Amino acid sequence: MTKAKLYTRYPLSSLLIYNGATILHYLLGGAGIIVGYHFSSLSKIFGYLYFTFSFLEMYVVMPLTVCPNCVYYRLENSLCISGLNVVAKVLAKEGKPDDFPKRARGFLSNNNLYMASLLIPIIAIIPALILNFSVLLLAILLAILALLLFRIFVIFPKIACIHCRAKFKCPQAEAMGVRDL
């Protein structure tokens, strides 16, 4: 069995798939919260808060706290699956490679916040469907679930993690069993 090629620079198509799925998930999540609770004057506030939290967690907090510890930060002319190593090089000073696995430690770890950003709209939309069923809201929920499953079963194991140079230190790569592939 051939080992997967490790990328120093991910192809543009991989970046577009990863970031496109991420941003679409966040947009649909915010829209689902707004549509699902449209009967409340707070629906827009919570929808926008969710989107803002998710976007900031992924595209600001990660480059400031996780990316500086990643191998992609130190690799010359590198481009990780999200492209955030490039952002991190501009915004943050270099971290310690041994701190990279810490991204998964603690209740409010970066990994848990990332997972929360993916799960919050699902958890929020289900009660909204019960209170205020609509085909549009059901379609949004199904689209978000499809994006989540696409991320879990396609993006992570086949596009992102399997080719990642950080997989030997990353707790997710270990959990998914892609370190030896």
MARLOZA-213685 format. One record per atom (N, C-alpha, C): residue number from 0; x, y, z; residue in three letters; atom name. Coordinates in steps of 0.05 Angstrom, whole numbers, plus 32768, in hexadecimal, padded with zeros to 4 digits. Each point is the difference from the previous one (the first is absolute). Layout:
N
ATOM  num    px    py    pz  residuo  atomo
ATOM  NUM     X     Y     Z      ALA     CA
...
//
This chain:
181
ATOM  num    px    py    pz  residuo  atomo
ATOM    0  8011  7FE8  8000      MET      N
ATOM    0  7FEF  8018  8000      MET     CA
ATOM    0  8012  8019  8000      MET      C
ATOM    1  7FFB  8012  7FEE      THR      N
ATOM    1  800F  8019  7FFD      THR     CA
ATOM    1  7FF7  8014  8016      THR      C
ATOM    2  8014  800D  800C      LYS      N
ATOM    2  7FFB  8015  8014      LYS     CA
ATOM    2  7FF6  8019  7FF2      LYS      C
ATOM    3  7FEE  800E  800D      ALA      N
ATOM    3  7FF6  8019  7FF5      ALA     CA
ATOM    3  8016  8015  7FFD      ALA      C
ATOM    4  7FFF  800F  7FEB      LYS      N
ATOM    4  8013  8016  7FFC      LYS     CA
ATOM    4  7FFA  8016  8015      LYS      C
ATOM    5  8016  8009  800D      LEU      N
ATOM    5  7FFC  8017  8012      LEU     CA
ATOM    5  8005  801A  7FF1      LEU      C
ATOM    6  7FEE  8012  8004      TYR      N
ATOM    6  8001  801A  7FF1      TYR     CA
ATOM    6  800F  8015  8011      TYR      C
ATOM    7  8012  800E  7FF3      THR      N
ATOM    7  800B  8018  800B      THR     CA
ATOM    7  7FEE  8017  7FF8      THR      C
ATOM    8  7FF6  7FFF  7FE8      ARG      N
ATOM    8  7FEC  8013  7FF6      ARG     CA
ATOM    8  7FE8  7FF0  7FF6      ARG      C
ATOM    9  7FEA  8004  800D      TYR      N
ATOM    9  7FE7  7FF3  7FF7      TYR     CA
ATOM    9  7FF7  800C  7FE6      TYR      C
ATOM   10  7FF5  7FF0  7FEE      PRO      N
ATOM   10  7FF5  800B  7FE7      PRO     CA
ATOM   10  7FEA  8014  8006      PRO      C
ATOM   11  7FFD  8013  7FEE      LEU      N
ATOM   11  7FEB  8014  8003      LEU     CA
ATOM   11  7FE5  7FF4  8002      LEU      C
ATOM   12  7FFB  7FEA  7FF2      SER      N
ATOM   12  7FE6  7FF3  8001      SER     CA
ATOM   12  7FFA  7FF6  801C      SER      C
ATOM   13  8014  7FF6  800E      SER      N
ATOM   13  7FFC  7FF7  801C      SER     CA
ATOM   13  7FF8  8017  8012      SER      C
ATOM   14  800E  8017  7FFD      LEU      N
ATOM   14  7FFA  8017  8010      LEU     CA
ATOM   14  7FE4  800A  7FFB      LEU      C
ATOM   15  7FF8  8000  7FE7      LEU      N
ATOM   15  7FE5  800A  7FF9      LEU     CA
ATOM   15  7FEB  7FED  800B      LEU      C
ATOM   16  8004  7FE6  7FFF      ILE      N
ATOM   16  7FED  7FED  800B      ILE     CA
ATOM   16  7FFE  8004  801E      ILE      C
ATOM   17  8017  8001  800E      TYR      N
ATOM   17  8000  8002  801D      TYR     CA
ATOM   17  7FF3  801A  8009      TYR      C
ATOM   18  800A  8016  7FF6      ASN      N
ATOM   18  7FF5  801A  8008      ASN     CA
ATOM   18  7FE4  8005  7FF6      ASN      C
ATOM   19  7FFA  7FF7  7FE8      GLY      N
ATOM   19  7FE4  8002  7FF6      GLY     CA
ATOM   19  7FEC  7FF2  8012      GLY      C
ATOM   20  8007  7FE7  8007      ALA      N
ATOM   20  7FEE  7FF1  8012      ALA     CA
ATOM   20  7FFE  800D  801B      ALA      C
ATOM   21  8016  800A  800A      THR      N
ATOM   21  7FFF  800D  801A      THR     CA
ATOM   21  7FEF  8019  8000      THR      C
ATOM   22  8005  8012  7FEE      ILE      N
ATOM   22  7FF1  8019  7FFF      ILE     CA
ATOM   22  7FE2  7FFB  7FF9      ILE      C
ATOM   23  7FFB  7FED  7FEE      LEU      N
ATOM   23  7FE4  7FFA  7FFA      LEU     CA
ATOM   23  7FF2  7FF5  8019      LEU      C
ATOM   24  800D  7FEF  800F      HIS      N
ATOM   24  7FF5  7FF5  8019      HIS     CA
ATOM   24  7FF9  8017  8013      HIS      C
ATOM   25  8012  8013  8003      TYR      N
ATOM   25  7FFB  8016  8012      TYR     CA
ATOM   25  7FE9  8012  7FF6      TYR      C
ATOM   26  8000  8006  7FE6      LEU      N
ATOM   26  7FEA  8010  7FF5      LEU     CA
ATOM   26  7FE5  7FF3  8002      LEU      C
ATOM   27  7FFF  7FE6  7FFA      LEU      N
ATOM   27  7FE7  7FF2  8002      LEU     CA
ATOM   27  7FF7  7FFD  801D      LEU      C
ATOM   28  8014  7FFD  8012      GLY      N
ATOM   28  7FF9  7FFE  801C      GLY     CA
ATOM   28  7FF4  801A  800A      GLY      C
ATOM   29  800C  8017  7FF9      GLY      N
ATOM   29  7FF5  8019  8008      GLY     CA
ATOM   29  7FE4  8005  7FF4      GLY      C
ATOM   30  7FFE  7FF9  7FE6      ALA      N
ATOM   30  7FE6  8003  7FF3      ALA     CA
ATOM   30  7FEB  7FEE  800C      ALA      C
ATOM   31  8008  7FE8  8007      GLY      N
ATOM   31  7FED  7FED  800D      GLY     CA
ATOM   31  7FF5  800A  801A      GLY      C
ATOM   32  8012  800C  8010      ILE      N
ATOM   32  7FF8  800B  801A      ILE     CA
ATOM   32  7FED  8017  7FFB      ILE      C
ATOM   33  8006  8011  7FED      ILE      N
ATOM   33  7FEE  8017  7FFB      ILE     CA
ATOM   33  7FE5  7FF7  7FF5      ILE      C
ATOM   34  8000  7FEE  7FED      VAL      N
ATOM   34  7FE6  7FF5  7FF5      VAL     CA
ATOM   34  7FF1  7FF1  8014      VAL      C
ATOM   35  800E  7FEF  8010      GLY      N
ATOM   35  7FF2  7FEF  8013      GLY     CA
ATOM   35  7FF3  800F  8017      GLY      C
ATOM   36  800B  8016  8007      TYR      N
ATOM   36  7FF5  800F  8017      TYR     CA
ATOM   36  7FF7  801C  7FF7      TYR      C
ATOM   37  7FF7  8002  7FE7      HIS      N
ATOM   37  7FF8  801A  7FF5      HIS     CA
ATOM   37  7FE9  800D  8010      HIS      C
ATOM   38  7FF2  7FF0  800F      PHE      N
ATOM   38  7FEA  800B  8011      PHE     CA
ATOM   38  800A  8010  8018      PHE      C
ATOM   39  801B  7FFE  8005      SER      N
ATOM   39  800C  800F  8016      SER     CA
ATOM   39  8010  8017  7FF5      SER      C
ATOM   40  7FFF  8016  800E      SER      N
ATOM   40  8010  8017  7FF7      SER     CA
ATOM   40  801E  7FFB  8005      SER      C
ATOM   41  8007  7FEC  800E      LEU      N
ATOM   41  801C  7FFA  8006      LEU     CA
ATOM   41  800C  7FEC  7FEB      LEU      C
ATOM   42  7FF0  7FF7  7FEE      SER      N
ATOM   42  800A  7FEB  7FED      SER     CA
ATOM   42  8018  800B  7FEF      SER      C
ATOM   43  7FFE  8018  7FF7      LYS      N
ATOM   43  8016  800B  7FF0      LYS     CA
ATOM   43  8019  8004  8011      LYS      C
ATOM   44  7FFC  8009  8018      ILE      N
ATOM   44  8017  8003  8012      ILE     CA
ATOM   44  800E  7FE6  8004      ILE      C
ATOM   45  7FF1  7FEA  8007      PHE      N
ATOM   45  800C  7FE6  8005      PHE     CA
ATOM   45  800C  7FF4  7FE6      PHE      C
ATOM   46  7FF3  8004  7FEA      GLY      N
ATOM   46  800B  7FF7  7FE7      GLY     CA
ATOM   46  801A  800D  7FF9      GLY      C
ATOM   47  8001  801A  8003      TYR      N
ATOM   47  8019  800F  7FFA      TYR     CA
ATOM   47  8015  7FFA  8015      TYR      C
ATOM   48  7FF8  7FFC  8019      LEU      N
ATOM   48  8013  7FF9  8015      LEU     CA
ATOM   48  800D  7FE5  7FFB      LEU      C
ATOM   49  7FF0  7FED  7FF7      TYR      N
ATOM   49  800A  7FE6  7FFA      TYR     CA
ATOM   49  8015  8002  7FE9      TYR      C
ATOM   50  7FF8  800E  7FEA      PHE      N
ATOM   50  8012  8003  7FEA      PHE     CA
ATOM   50  801A  800E  8008      PHE      C
ATOM   51  7FFE  8015  800F      THR      N
ATOM   51  8017  800F  8009      THR     CA
ATOM   51  8012  7FEF  8012      THR      C
ATOM   52  7FF4  7FF2  8013      PHE      N
ATOM   52  8010  7FEE  8011      PHE     CA
ATOM   52  800F  7FEB  7FF0      PHE      C
ATOM   53  7FF2  7FF3  7FEE      SER      N
ATOM   53  800C  7FEB  7FF0      SER     CA
ATOM   53  8016  800A  7FEE      SER      C
ATOM   54  7FFA  8016  7FF2      PHE      N
ATOM   54  8013  800C  7FEE      PHE     CA
ATOM   54  8019  8009  800F      PHE      C
ATOM   55  7FFC  800E  8016      LEU      N
ATOM   55  8017  800A  8010      LEU     CA
ATOM   55  8010  7FE9  800B      LEU      C
ATOM   56  7FF3  7FEB  800A      GLU      N
ATOM   56  800E  7FE9  800C      GLU     CA
ATOM   56  8012  7FF3  7FEB      GLU      C
ATOM   57  7FF5  7FFD  7FE8      MET      N
ATOM   57  800F  7FF3  7FEB      MET     CA
ATOM   57  8015  8012  7FF3      MET      C
ATOM   58  7FF9  8018  7FF9      TYR      N
ATOM   58  8011  8010  7FEF      TYR     CA
ATOM   58  8010  8016  800F      TYR      C
ATOM   59  7FFC  8002  801A      VAL      N
ATOM   59  8010  8013  8010      VAL     CA
ATOM   59  800E  7FF1  8017      VAL      C
ATOM   60  7FF0  7FF2  8011      VAL      N
ATOM   60  800C  7FF3  8017      VAL     CA
ATOM   60  8013  7FE9  7FF8      VAL      C
ATOM   61  7FF8  7FF0  7FED      MET      N
ATOM   61  8012  7FEA  7FF7      MET     CA
ATOM   61  801B  800B  7FF6      MET      C
ATOM   62  8001  8013  7FEF      PRO      N
ATOM   62  801A  800A  7FF7      PRO     CA
ATOM   62  8011  800D  8016      PRO      C
ATOM   63  7FF2  800A  8014      LEU      N
ATOM   63  800F  800D  8016      LEU     CA
ATOM   63  800A  7FEC  8015      LEU      C
ATOM   64  7FF1  7FE9  8004      THR      N
ATOM   64  8007  7FEE  8016      THR     CA
ATOM   64  8009  7FE4  7FF8      THR      C
ATOM   65  7FF5  7FF6  7FEA      VAL      N
ATOM   65  8007  7FE4  7FF8      VAL     CA
ATOM   65  8015  8000  7FEA      VAL      C
ATOM   66  7FFC  8010  7FEB      CYS      N
ATOM   66  8011  7FFF  7FE9      CYS     CA
ATOM   66  801E  8007  8006      CYS      C
ATOM   67  8006  8012  8013      PRO      N
ATOM   67  801C  8005  8005      PRO     CA
ATOM   67  8010  7FE8  800A      PRO      C
ATOM   68  7FF1  7FEC  800B      ASN      N
ATOM   68  800D  7FE8  800A      ASN     CA
ATOM   68  8002  7FEA  7FEB      ASN      C
ATOM   69  7FF4  8004  7FEA      CYS      N
ATOM   69  7FFE  7FEB  7FEB      CYS     CA
ATOM   69  8019  7FFF  7FEF      CYS      C
ATOM   70  8005  7FE9  7FF5      VAL      N
ATOM   70  8018  7FFD  7FEF      VAL     CA
ATOM   70  7FFD  8011  7FE7      VAL      C
ATOM   71  7FE8  8006  7FF7      TYR      N
ATOM   71  7FFD  8011  7FE8      TYR     CA
ATOM   71  8009  801C  8004      TYR      C
ATOM   72  7FFF  8009  8019      TYR      N
ATOM   72  800A  801B  8006      TYR     CA
ATOM   72  801E  8003  7FF9      TYR      C
ATOM   73  800F  7FEA  8006      ARG      N
ATOM   73  801D  8001  7FFD      ARG     CA
ATOM   73  8009  7FF7  7FE4      ARG      C
ATOM   74  7FF0  7FF3  7FF1      LEU      N
ATOM   74  8008  7FF6  7FE5      LEU     CA
ATOM   74  8000  8017  7FEC      LEU      C
ATOM   75  8016  8003  7FF3      GLU      N
ATOM   75  8003  8015  7FEC      GLU     CA
ATOM   75  7FED  7FFA  7FE8      GLU      C
ATOM   76  7FF3  8015  7FF6      ASN      N
ATOM   76  7FEE  7FFF  7FE9      ASN     CA
ATOM   76  7FEA  7FEB  8004      ASN      C
ATOM   77  7FF6  7FFE  8019      SER      N
ATOM   77  7FEB  7FEC  8006      SER     CA
ATOM   77  7FE4  800C  7FFF      SER      C
ATOM   78  7FED  7FEE  7FFD      LEU      N
ATOM   78  7FE4  8008  7FFF      LEU     CA
ATOM   78  7FF0  7FE9  800B      LEU      C
ATOM   79  7FF5  8003  8018      CYS      N
ATOM   79  7FF0  7FEB  800D      CYS     CA
ATOM   79  7FE4  7FFE  7FF3      CYS      C
ATOM   80  7FF1  7FED  8009      ILE      N
ATOM   80  7FE5  7FFB  7FF4      ILE     CA
ATOM   80  7FEE  8018  8002      ILE      C
ATOM   81  8002  8010  8015      SER      N
ATOM   81  7FEF  8017  8003      SER     CA
ATOM   81  800D  801A  7FF6      SER      C
ATOM   82  801B  7FFF  7FFC      GLY      N
ATOM   82  800E  8018  7FF8      GLY     CA
ATOM   82  8006  8012  8018      GLY      C
ATOM   83  7FF8  7FF8  8018      LEU      N
ATOM   83  8002  8011  8017      LEU     CA
ATOM   83  801D  8003  800A      LEU      C
ATOM   84  8012  7FEE  7FF7      ASN      N
ATOM   84  801C  8003  8008      ASN     CA
ATOM   84  800B  801A  7FF4      ASN      C
ATOM   85  7FF7  8008  7FE9      VAL      N
ATOM   85  8009  8018  7FF3      VAL     CA
ATOM   85  7FF6  8018  8011      VAL      C
ATOM   86  7FE7  7FFF  8009      VAL      N
ATOM   86  7FF5  8015  8011      VAL     CA
ATOM   86  8010  8001  801A      VAL      C
ATOM   87  8005  7FE9  800B      ALA      N
ATOM   87  800E  7FFF  801A      ALA     CA
ATOM   87  801C  800C  7FFE      ALA      C
ATOM   88  800E  7FFC  7FEA      LYS      N
ATOM   88  801B  800B  7FFD      LYS     CA
ATOM   88  7FFF  801F  8000      LYS      C
ATOM   89  7FEA  800B  7FF8      VAL      N
ATOM   89  7FFD  801D  8001      VAL     CA
ATOM   89  7FF7  800A  801B      VAL      C
ATOM   90  7FEF  7FF1  800E      LEU      N
ATOM   90  7FF3  800A  8018      LEU     CA
ATOM   90  800E  7FF7  801A      LEU      C
ATOM   91  800E  7FEA  8000      ALA      N
ATOM   91  800A  7FF4  8019      ALA     CA
ATOM   91  801D  7FF9  7FFE      ALA      C
ATOM   92  800D  8000  8018      LYS      N
ATOM   92  801B  7FF7  8000      LYS     CA
ATOM   92  8001  7FE1  8002      LYS      C
ATOM   93  8016  7FF5  7FF7      GLU      N
ATOM   93  8003  7FE3  8000      GLU     CA
ATOM   93  7FFD  7FF3  801B      GLU      C
ATOM   94  7FF1  7FEB  8001      GLY      N
ATOM   94  7FFB  7FF1  8019      GLY     CA
ATOM   94  8013  7FE8  8003      GLY      C
ATOM   95  7FF7  7FEE  8011      LYS      N
ATOM   95  8010  7FE8  8005      LYS     CA
ATOM   95  7FF2  7FE8  7FF4      LYS      C
ATOM   96  800F  7FF0  7FF0      PRO      N
ATOM   96  7FF3  7FE8  7FF4      PRO     CA
ATOM   96  7FF5  7FED  8016      PRO      C
ATOM   97  800D  7FFF  8017      ASP      N
ATOM   97  7FF6  7FEE  8015      ASP     CA
ATOM   97  7FE5  8009  800C      ASP      C
ATOM   98  7FF9  8019  7FFA      ASP      N
ATOM   98  7FE6  800B  800A      ASP     CA
ATOM   98  7FE9  7FFA  7FEC      ASP      C
ATOM   99  8006  7FF7  7FE9      PHE      N
ATOM   99  7FEB  7FFB  7FEC      PHE     CA
ATOM   99  7FEA  7FED  800A      PHE      C
ATOM  100  8007  7FE9  800D      PRO      N
ATOM  100  7FEB  7FEF  8009      PRO     CA
ATOM  100  7FEE  800C  8016      PRO      C
ATOM  101  8009  8015  800D      LYS      N
ATOM  101  7FF1  800D  8015      LYS     CA
ATOM  101  7FE5  800C  7FF5      LYS      C
ATOM  102  7FFE  8002  7FE6      ARG      N
ATOM  102  7FE8  800A  7FF4      ARG     CA
ATOM  102  7FE7  7FF0  8007      ARG      C
ATOM  103  8005  7FE7  800A      ALA      N
ATOM  103  7FEA  7FEE  8006      ALA     CA
ATOM  103  7FFC  7FFD  801E      ALA      C
ATOM  104  800F  800F  8011      ARG      N
ATOM  104  7FFE  7FFC  801D      ARG     CA
ATOM  104  7FEF  8015  800C      ARG      C
ATOM  105  7FEE  7FF7  8012      GLY      N
ATOM  105  7FEF  8012  800F      GLY     CA
ATOM  105  7FE4  8004  7FF4      GLY      C
ATOM  106  7FEE  8008  8011      PHE      N
ATOM  106  7FE4  8003  7FF8      PHE     CA
ATOM  106  7FFD  8015  7FEB      PHE      C
ATOM  107  800F  8016  8002      LEU      N
ATOM  107  7FFE  8016  7FEC      LEU     CA
ATOM  107  8018  7FFF  7FED      LEU      C
ATOM  108  8009  7FE9  7FFA      SER      N
ATOM  108  8016  7FFD  7FED      SER     CA
ATOM  108  7FF8  8009  7FE4      SER      C
ATOM  109  8014  8006  7FF0      ASN      N
ATOM  109  7FFA  8008  7FE4      ASN     CA
ATOM  109  7FF0  7FEB  7FF2      ASN      C
ATOM  110  8006  7FE7  8004      ASN      N
ATOM  110  7FF1  7FEA  7FF2      ASN     CA
ATOM  110  7FE3  8000  8009      ASN      C
ATOM  111  7FFB  8003  801A      ASN      N
ATOM  111  7FE5  8000  800A      ASN     CA
ATOM  111  7FF0  8018  7FF6      ASN      C
ATOM  112  800D  8017  7FFE      LEU      N
ATOM  112  7FF3  8017  7FF5      LEU     CA
ATOM  112  7FFA  7FFD  7FE3      LEU      C
ATOM  113  8012  7FF4  7FF1      TYR      N
ATOM  113  7FFC  7FFA  7FE4      TYR     CA
ATOM  113  7FE8  7FED  7FFC      TYR      C
ATOM  114  8000  7FEB  8011      MET      N
ATOM  114  7FE9  7FED  7FFE      MET     CA
ATOM  114  7FE6  800D  8008      MET      C
ATOM  115  8001  8012  8014      ALA      N
ATOM  115  7FE8  800E  8008      ALA     CA
ATOM  115  7FF6  8011  7FE8      ALA      C
ATOM  116  8012  800C  7FF2      SER      N
ATOM  116  7FF8  8011  7FE9      SER     CA
ATOM  116  7FF2  7FEF  7FEA      SER      C
ATOM  117  8006  7FE7  7FFF      LEU      N
ATOM  117  7FF3  7FEE  7FED      LEU     CA
ATOM  117  7FE6  7FF5  800A      LEU      C
ATOM  118  7FFE  7FFC  801A      LEU      N
ATOM  118  7FE8  7FF3  800C      LEU     CA
ATOM  118  7FEB  8013  800A      LEU      C
ATOM  119  8007  8018  8007      ILE      N
ATOM  119  7FEC  8013  800B      ILE     CA
ATOM  119  7FE8  8004  7FEE      ILE      C
ATOM  120  8003  8004  7FE5      PRO      N
ATOM  120  7FE8  8004  7FF0      PRO     CA
ATOM  120  7FEE  7FE7  7FFF      PRO      C
ATOM  121  800C  7FE9  8001      ILE      N
ATOM  121  7FF0  7FE7  7FFF      ILE     CA
ATOM  121  7FEF  7FFF  801A      ILE      C
ATOM  122  800D  8004  8017      ILE      N
ATOM  122  7FF2  8000  8019      ILE     CA
ATOM  122  7FEB  8016  8002      ILE      C
ATOM  123  8006  8017  7FF5      ALA      N
ATOM  123  7FED  8016  8001      ALA     CA
ATOM  123  7FE9  7FFC  7FED      ALA      C
ATOM  124  8004  7FF4  7FE9      ILE      N
ATOM  124  7FEB  7FFE  7FEB      ILE     CA
ATOM  124  7FEC  7FEA  8007      ILE      C
ATOM  125  8008  7FEB  800D      ILE      N
ATOM  125  7FED  7FEA  8005      ILE     CA
ATOM  125  7FE8  800A  8011      ILE      C
ATOM  126  8004  800E  8016      PRO      N
ATOM  126  7FE8  800B  800E      PRO     CA
ATOM  126  7FF0  8013  7FEF      PRO      C
ATOM  127  800E  8010  7FF0      ALA      N
ATOM  127  7FF2  8013  7FEF      ALA     CA
ATOM  127  7FEE  7FF2  7FEC      ALA      C
ATOM  128  8009  7FE9  7FF6      LEU      N
ATOM  128  7FEF  7FF0  7FEE      LEU     CA
ATOM  128  7FE7  7FF6  800E      LEU      C
ATOM  129  8002  7FF9  8019      ILE      N
ATOM  129  7FE9  7FF7  8010      ILE     CA
ATOM  129  7FED  8018  8005      ILE      C
ATOM  130  800B  8017  8006      LEU      N
ATOM  130  7FF0  8017  8007      LEU     CA
ATOM  130  7FF4  800E  7FE7      LEU      C
ATOM  131  800F  7FFE  7FEA      ASN      N
ATOM  131  7FFA  8011  7FE9      ASN     CA
ATOM  131  8008  7FF2  7FE6      ASN      C
ATOM  132  7FF4  7FE9  7FFB      PHE      N
ATOM  132  8008  7FEF  7FE9      PHE     CA
ATOM  132  7FFD  8010  7FE6      PHE      C
ATOM  133  8014  7FFD  7FEF      SER      N
ATOM  133  7FFE  800A  7FE4      SER     CA
ATOM  133  8012  7FEE  7FEF      SER      C
ATOM  134  7FFA  7FFD  7FE7      VAL      N
ATOM  134  8010  7FF1  7FEE      VAL     CA
ATOM  134  801B  800D  7FFD      VAL      C
ATOM  135  8001  801B  7FFF      LEU      N
ATOM  135  8019  800E  7FFE      LEU     CA
ATOM  135  8013  7FFA  8017      LEU      C
ATOM  136  7FF5  8000  8018      LEU      N
ATOM  136  8010  7FFB  8018      LEU     CA
ATOM  136  800A  7FE2  8000      LEU      C
ATOM  137  7FEF  7FEE  7FF8      LEU      N
ATOM  137  8008  7FE4  7FFD      LEU     CA
ATOM  137  8016  7FFD  7FEC      LEU      C
ATOM  138  7FFE  800E  7FE9      ALA      N
ATOM  138  8015  7FFF  7FEC      ALA     CA
ATOM  138  801A  800B  800A      ALA      C
ATOM  139  7FFF  8016  800F      ILE      N
ATOM  139  8018  800B  800C      ILE     CA
ATOM  139  800D  7FEC  8013      ILE      C
ATOM  140  7FF0  7FF4  8011      LEU      N
ATOM  140  800A  7FEC  8013      LEU     CA
ATOM  140  800D  7FE9  7FF1      LEU      C
ATOM  141  7FF3  7FF6  7FEC      LEU      N
ATOM  141  800B  7FE9  7FF1      LEU     CA
ATOM  141  801A  8008  7FF1      LEU      C
ATOM  142  8001  8019  7FF6      ALA      N
ATOM  142  8018  8009  7FF3      ALA     CA
ATOM  142  8017  8002  8014      ALA      C
ATOM  143  7FFB  800A  8018      ILE      N
ATOM  143  8014  8002  8015      ILE     CA
ATOM  143  800A  7FE4  8008      ILE      C
ATOM  144  7FED  7FEE  8004      LEU      N
ATOM  144  8007  7FE4  8006      LEU     CA
ATOM  144  8011  7FF4  7FEA      LEU      C
ATOM  145  7FF9  8005  7FE7      ALA      N
ATOM  145  800F  7FF5  7FE9      ALA     CA
ATOM  145  801C  800C  8000      ALA      C
ATOM  146  8003  801A  8006      LEU      N
ATOM  146  801B  800C  8001      LEU     CA
ATOM  146  8011  7FF4  8016      LEU      C
ATOM  147  7FF3  7FFB  8017      LEU      N
ATOM  147  800E  7FF4  8017      LEU     CA
ATOM  147  800A  7FE4  7FF9      LEU      C
ATOM  148  7FEE  7FF0  7FF4      LEU      N
ATOM  148  8008  7FE5  7FF8      LEU     CA
ATOM  148  8015  8001  7FEA      LEU      C
ATOM  149  7FFE  8012  7FED      PHE      N
ATOM  149  8014  8003  7FEB      PHE     CA
ATOM  149  801B  8007  800C      PHE      C
ATOM  150  8000  8011  8014      ARG      N
ATOM  150  8019  8007  800E      ARG     CA
ATOM  150  800C  7FE8  800E      ARG      C
ATOM  151  7FEF  7FF1  800F      ILE      N
ATOM  151  8009  7FE9  800F      ILE     CA
ATOM  151  800A  7FE9  7FEF      ILE      C
ATOM  152  7FF0  7FFA  7FEA      PHE      N
ATOM  152  8006  7FE8  7FF0      PHE     CA
ATOM  152  8010  8004  7FE7      PHE      C
ATOM  153  8002  801A  7FF7      VAL      N
ATOM  153  800F  8005  7FE7      VAL     CA
ATOM  153  8016  8014  8005      VAL      C
ATOM  154  7FFA  8018  800A      ILE      N
ATOM  154  8015  8014  8002      ILE     CA
ATOM  154  8016  7FF7  8013      ILE      C
ATOM  155  7FF9  7FF9  8019      PHE      N
ATOM  155  8016  7FF9  8013      PHE     CA
ATOM  155  8010  7FE7  7FF7      PHE      C
ATOM  156  7FF3  7FEA  7FFB      PRO      N
ATOM  156  8010  7FE8  7FFA      PRO     CA
ATOM  156  800B  7FFE  7FE4      PRO      C
ATOM  157  7FF4  800D  7FEC      LYS      N
ATOM  157  8009  7FFC  7FE4      LYS     CA
ATOM  157  800E  8018  7FF4      LYS      C
ATOM  158  7FFA  8018  800A      ILE      N
ATOM  158  800B  8019  7FF4      ILE     CA
ATOM  158  8013  800E  8012      ILE      C
ATOM  159  7FFA  8002  801A      ALA      N
ATOM  159  800F  8010  8012      ALA     CA
ATOM  159  8015  7FF0  8010      ALA      C
ATOM  160  7FF6  7FF1  8014      CYS      N
ATOM  160  8011  7FF4  8014      CYS     CA
ATOM  160  8014  7FEB  7FF5      CYS      C
ATOM  161  7FF7  7FF2  7FED      ILE      N
ATOM  161  8011  7FEA  7FF5      ILE     CA
ATOM  161  801A  800B  7FF3      ILE      C
ATOM  162  7FFE  8019  7FF6      HIS      N
ATOM  162  8017  800C  7FF2      HIS     CA
ATOM  162  800F  8015  8011      HIS      C
ATOM  163  7FF8  8002  8019      CYS      N
ATOM  163  800A  8016  8011      CYS     CA
ATOM  163  801B  7FF9  800D      CYS      C
ATOM  164  8012  8012  7FFF      ARG      N
ATOM  164  801A  7FFC  800C      ARG     CA
ATOM  164  7FFF  8002  801F      ARG      C
ATOM  165  7FEA  800A  800B      ALA      N
ATOM  165  7FFD  8002  801D      ALA     CA
ATOM  165  7FF3  7FE7  800B      ALA      C
ATOM  166  7FF9  7FED  7FF0      LYS      N
ATOM  166  7FF0  7FE9  800A      LYS     CA
ATOM  166  800F  7FF0  8014      LYS      C
ATOM  167  801A  8002  8002      PHE      N
ATOM  167  800F  7FF0  8013      PHE     CA
ATOM  167  7FFF  800C  801C      PHE      C
ATOM  168  7FF6  8019  8003      LYS      N
ATOM  168  7FFD  800D  801A      LYS     CA
ATOM  168  7FE3  8007  8005      LYS      C
ATOM  169  7FEF  7FFE  7FED      CYS      N
ATOM  169  7FE4  8009  8002      CYS     CA
ATOM  169  7FEF  7FEB  800E      CYS      C
ATOM  170  7FF1  8008  8014      PRO      N
ATOM  170  7FEF  7FEC  800E      PRO     CA
ATOM  170  7FE9  7FF6  7FEE      PRO      C
ATOM  171  7FF6  8010  7FED      GLN      N
ATOM  171  7FEB  7FF7  7FEF      GLN     CA
ATOM  171  800A  7FEA  7FED      GLN      C
ATOM  172  8018  8004  7FF5      ALA      N
ATOM  172  800B  7FEC  7FEE      ALA     CA
ATOM  172  8004  7FE6  800E      ALA      C
ATOM  173  8008  8001  8019      GLU      N
ATOM  173  8002  7FE7  8010      GLU     CA
ATOM  173  7FE5  7FF3  8004      GLU      C
ATOM  174  7FEC  8010  8007      ALA      N
ATOM  174  7FE5  7FF6  8005      ALA     CA
ATOM  174  7FF4  7FF4  7FE6      ALA      C
ATOM  175  8006  800C  7FE9      MET      N
ATOM  175  7FF5  7FF6  7FE7      MET     CA
ATOM  175  8010  7FE8  7FF5      MET      C
ATOM  176  8018  7FFC  800B      GLY      N
ATOM  176  8010  7FEA  7FF6      GLY     CA
ATOM  176  800E  8005  7FE6      GLY      C
ATOM  177  8005  8019  7FF9      VAL      N
ATOM  177  800D  8006  7FE6      VAL     CA
ATOM  177  801E  8003  8003      VAL      C
ATOM  178  800B  7FFF  8017      ARG      N
ATOM  178  801D  8004  8004      ARG     CA
ATOM  178  8011  7FEC  7FF0      ARG      C
ATOM  179  7FF7  7FE7  7FFE      ASP      N
ATOM  179  800F  7FEC  7FF2      ASP     CA
ATOM  179  7FF9  7FFC  7FE3      ASP      C
ATOM  180  7FED  8011  7FF6      LEU      N
ATOM  180  7FF8  7FFD  7FE4      LEU     CA
ATOM  180  8011  8012  7FEE      LEU      C
//
